Amino acid sequence: MNFTEWFLFFLVIQVLHFLGTWKLYVKAGRKAWEAAIPIYNGIVLMQIINRPKWWILLLFIPVINLLMFPIIWIETLRTFGFHKKLDSLLAIVTLGLYVFYINYATDNKLQCRQKFKAAF
């Protein structure tokens, strides 16, 4: 793949992330535009799910990122109150697209609001 193809791939991934998470950012007390800024959206997501910011670096390491993405999907679901094994399984089987369902079809609030506010 050349640079243009990689750039387009990265852009598509960012648009998908924004479409799949912007309401979750709002439910967590953040602004929707924060889900659209590359890298920064990951930092904000790590704050929402109460994980260290350096986890963002792990998403750029080949093979490690294949393990980290499902972990982040599951942690995002759990942060918003979806603790069942079925929810975790659906997140993994759908390659994270289950987050779209959580974003658009549910009205759950952030479960650990006190921890999130304490981080700021």
C-alpha positions in Angstrom: 0.0 0.0 0.0 1.3 3.4 -0.8 1.0 6.5 1.4 -2.4 7.6 -0.2 -4.0 4.3 0.5 -2.7 4.3 4.1 -4.0 7.8 4.6 -7.4 6.9 3.2 -7.5 3.8 5.4 -6.6 5.9 8.5 -9.3 8.5 7.6 -12.0 5.8 7.2 -11.1 4.4 10.6 -11.3 7.8 12.2 -14.7 8.5 10.6 -16.0 5.1 11.8 -14.7 5.8 15.3 -16.4 9.2 15.4 -19.7 7.8 14.1 -19.5 5.0 16.6 -18.6 6.9 19.7 -19.6 10.6 19.6 -22.8 10.1 21.7 -20.8 8.1 24.2 -18.4 11.0 24.6 -21.4 13.3 25.2 -22.9 10.9 27.7 -19.6 11.0 29.5 -19.7 14.8 29.8 -17.3 15.5 26.9 -18.0 17.3 23.7 -18.9 15.4 20.5 -16.1 17.0 18.4 -13.5 15.4 20.7 -14.4 12.0 19.2 -13.4 13.3 15.7 -9.8 14.4 16.4 -7.2 11.7 15.7 -5.1 10.6 18.7 -6.8 13.1 21.0 -10.0 11.0 20.8 -8.1 8.1 22.1 -6.7 10.1 25.0 -10.2 11.2 25.9 -11.5 7.7 25.6 -8.8 6.4 27.9 -9.9 9.1 30.4 -13.5 8.0 30.0 -12.7 4.3 30.6 -10.2 5.1 33.4 -7.2 3.6 31.7 -3.7 5.1 31.4 -3.1 7.4 28.5 0.0 5.5 27.4 -2.3 2.7 26.2 -2.7 4.8 23.0 0.9 4.0 22.1 0.0 0.3 22.3 -2.5 0.8 19.5 0.3 1.7 17.1 2.4 -1.5 17.7 1.7 -4.3 15.3 0.2 -7.4 16.9 -0.2 -5.7 20.2 -2.9 -3.5 18.7 -4.8 -6.7 17.8 -5.0 -7.5 21.5 -5.7 -3.9 22.6 -8.6 -3.0 20.4 -10.9 -5.8 21.8 -9.8 -4.8 25.4 -10.7 -1.2 24.7 -14.1 -2.1 23.2 -15.0 -4.3 26.2 -13.8 -1.6 28.7 -15.9 1.0 26.8 -19.0 -1.3 27.1 -18.4 -1.9 30.8 -17.9 1.8 31.5 -21.4 2.4 30.2 -23.0 -0.5 32.1 -22.8 -3.4 29.8 -21.2 -6.1 31.9 -22.7 -9.3 30.5 -20.5 -11.8 28.8 -22.8 -11.6 25.8 -22.1 -7.9 25.4 -18.3 -8.6 25.5 -18.7 -11.5 23.0 -20.8 -9.3 20.6 -18.1 -6.6 20.8 -15.4 -9.1 19.8 -17.4 -11.0 17.1 -18.6 -7.7 15.5 -15.1 -6.3 15.6 -16.2 -3.4 17.7 -19.3 -2.5 15.7 -21.4 -3.4 18.7 -20.3 0.0 20.1 -22.6 1.5 17.4 -25.5 -0.2 18.9 -24.6 1.0 22.4 -24.1 4.5 21.0 -27.3 4.8 19.0 -29.9 2.3 20.4 -29.4 2.6 24.2 -29.8 5.4 26.6 -27.3 4.3 29.3 -25.3 6.8 31.2 -21.7 6.6 32.3 -21.6 4.1 35.2 -18.5 5.4 36.9 -19.2 9.1 36.8 -17.4 9.7 40.2 -14.2 8.2 39.0 -14.3 10.1 35.7 -14.8 13.5 37.4 -12.0 12.7 39.9 -9.6 12.4 37.0 -9.9 16.1 36.1 
